[in-house]
Amino acid sequence: MEKGTVDMHGRAETIHRPLAPAGKPARRAMPVHVAIIMDGNGRWAQQRGLPRTEGHRAGVRALKTTVKAAARMGIRYLTVYAFSTENWHRPRLEVGALMSLLVETLERETPELRAEGVRIHGIGNVEGLPRPVRERLAWAEAETAGQTRLVLNLALNYGGRDELVRAVNRWRQAEGAEGRPLTEAVLARYLDTAGQPDPDLLIRASGEERLSNFLLWQLAYTEIYVTGTLWPDFGDADLERAVDAYMRRERRFGGIG
């Protein structure tokens, strides 16, 4: 069955709700947008007596697997928390290694992602990243600009509060000076994810139960799934379990269902 509703930005949408056998909960539609907090790389490495950098490399492999699985499942948007505004407080050598790994990964994986129909899109305060990272990210975005199977949002130098401040400043420069009112729908046009649906599902790896300053505006009505699996061990089956759990929940958006 179908039910018309209005999303948090005032846009009309149709939610497809298939009927379930008597006595069983209805399974919802596949999530369109999934966000992931990729946590646990350092602990994964520590448990194996390895440098933290090896945990980050293992995390990249897990991300590659997850992107392919998401595309195969029909997820249209995947937003991953790759480097936060708070991560600059980590040891200088670790931060440097992460930046080098970003450049290396973008160079190596972009051609394959393009072939898989994946579009790369950076979100966050990208201007605050080192120049080599900015240049490789811009190149990857240009190389994959025409792909439509899956949008991969890489949250780099990203913080939810920082995004809101940047969005308001962009609005002030574009419209605020003319005295136009700021509404939810207007502000949404100046977010890093402008033009994209809000995440349906947030997956948090490693068992932590907090948002960590991630997509604070966009996650207002997102379903949250926490797994104890450390990110480098996250695979196809973990994504499938998270999506299955989401599809068995009832989303009421403040109503009564």
N, C-alpha and C positions, 0 to 999 in steps of 0.2 A: 504494500500500500504506500501511498505518498501523502506527505503532509506539508503544506506550505507554511513557511515561517519567515522571520526576519532575523538576520545575524546582528552582531554587536555594532556593526557600522551602519545599520539601517538598510542594508541591501536585501532584496527579496531572494529567497533561495528555496529549493525543494529538497527535502530530506527523504530518501528512499528507505522505507522500513519494511523488509520482507516479513511475511507471516511465519511464525514458528509453530511446530507441532504442539498440540495441547500439553501443558505441563512443563514446557521448556521455555527458557527466556528467548526473546527475539534476538537474532543476530543483526547488528547494525551494518551499514555499508562500510566498505574498506576505507580507512582514513585517507584523505587526500594529501594532508600535510603532516609529516612526522618530524618532531624535533628531538635531538639526542644530546644529553650531557655526557660526553665521553670521559668518564672518570675512572681512575684506578691504574693508570699506566705505571706510576712510580711504585705503588705497592706490588704490582705484578712483578716488576723487575727486582724489588727488594726480596720478595719471597724466593726468587731464584738465584740470589747472590749476584745479580747483574747491575751494571750502571743504569741510572734512571733513563738515560738516552736510549737504551735498548728497549725499555718499556714503551717509549714514544714510537720507536720504529715498529714495534709489534702492534701498537695502536693504529698506525697507518695501514697495516695489513688488514686489521679488523674493519677499518673504515671502507677499504676497497671491497671487501666481501659484502659489507652491509649495503653499500651503494648498488652493487649488482643485484642483490636480493630485493631491495626496495623497488628497483626498476622492473624486475621480473614480476613482482607482486602487483604492480599497477599503481604504486604510490607516486604522486606527481611532484611533490616538493619534499625535500629532505634538508633540514637545517641542523648543522652540527656545530657544537661549541668547541672550536679548535684552539683559541688562545684568547683569554679574557684580559680586560684592562687591569685586573689584579695580578695577573701572572707575571707582570714586570717585576714584582717583588721577589721572585725566585732568584737563586744564585745566578750571577752574570754568565757563567759558563753554560749553565743549563738553558738559559734564554737564548744565548748565541747558537747553541746546538739546535734548538727548536726552530729558529729562524732559518738556519741552513737546511734543516730537514724539510721545511715548508717549500723552499726554493727547489730542492731536489725532487720532492714529490710532485710538485706542479709540472716540472719539466718532464718527468718520466711518465706520469699518469694521464696527462691531458689528451694526448692523441688517442689513447684507448677509450677514455671517457667520451670523447667526441664520437668515436665509432659506435659506442653503445647508446648514443642519443642523449647524453647528459650535458646539460648546460651548467657551467660553473659561474657562480655569482658571489662576490665577496660582500659581506655586511660587517659593519663596525666602523671604527675610526681608522679607516685604511690609511689615511694620510700620516698617521702616527707610526706606521710600520717602517722598518728599514727599507731603503731604496731598492735593493735587489728583490725583496719580497713584493713590493708594490709593482715593480716592473714585470715579474713573472706572473703575478695575479692578473694584471691588465692583459698580458698576452694570453693567458688561459681563458679569460672571459671573452676576448675577441675570437679566439680559435673555436670556441664552443657556442658562440652567440646564436647560431641558427638551430640549435638542437632543442627538441620539444618533448622528448620522452620523460625526462626527469630534470627538475631544477635542483642543483646542489648548492645550497647556501652555506658558504664557509664563514663562520663567525670568527673574525680575526681582529684582535685588539678591540673586542666587543664587550660592552657593559650595558645592561638594560637602562640604568639611570643616565648614562652618558648618551645613549641613543635618544632618549626623550628630550634631553637638553639640546642636542643637535637638531632634532626635529622641530622643536619650538623656535630655535634660532633661524632655521631655514624658512619656517612659516613667517616669522617677523620680517625677514628680508624680502620675501615674495609677496606677502599679502598683509601682514600686520601693519606696515607703514601706511596702508590705505584705509585702515580702520575696519577691516573685515573681521567678523567674529571668529573665534577659534572654537570649533566643535569637534566632537570625536571623529566624525567623518572627514573633516578637513585635516586634522592632525595625522590621521592614518595615511594621508597622501604624502606625508613628509618623513615617514618612518623608513628605515633601511629595507623593509619588506613591502614597500608600497606596491600595490597591484597584486599581491599574493594573498591567498586566504590565510587566516590565522591557523596555527597548528591544531589539529584534532587530538593528537597524542604526543605527550612528552615522555621519553624514556630516559631514566637516570640510572646509569651503571654504577656498580661498586657498593650499593646499599645505602648511600647517603640520602637524606630526605630533606633537601633544601633546593631552592631555585638557583642559588649562587649568582644572582644578578643577571639572569638569562631571560631575554624576551619578556620583560615584566609587563608590557602592555599586551602583547599578543597572546600570552598564556592565560588571560582572564578566565576563560571557560574551557581550557584544555584539560583533557583527561590525563592523569599522571600515573605512570607505571614505573615502579622501582624494582630493580633486580640486583641481587647480591653479586652477580657476575662482574668481575673486573673487565674493563673495556677490552684489553687485548684478547680475552677469551670469548668475547661476544661474537656470535656467528648467526648463520641463517636461522637456526632453530630458535635462538633467543628472540630475534626479530619476529618470527612467526608467532611465538608465544605471546609477545607483547601486543601484537595486532589482534590476535584471537581474544585476549582479555578485553581489549578496547571494544571489539565488536559485540561482546556480551554485556556491555554496560548500557544503561539508559541515560542519554544526555538530555537534561531538562532546561538548561539555560535560564534558571530561575523560576521556571513554571512547575507544573505538577505532573508532567508526563502525559 
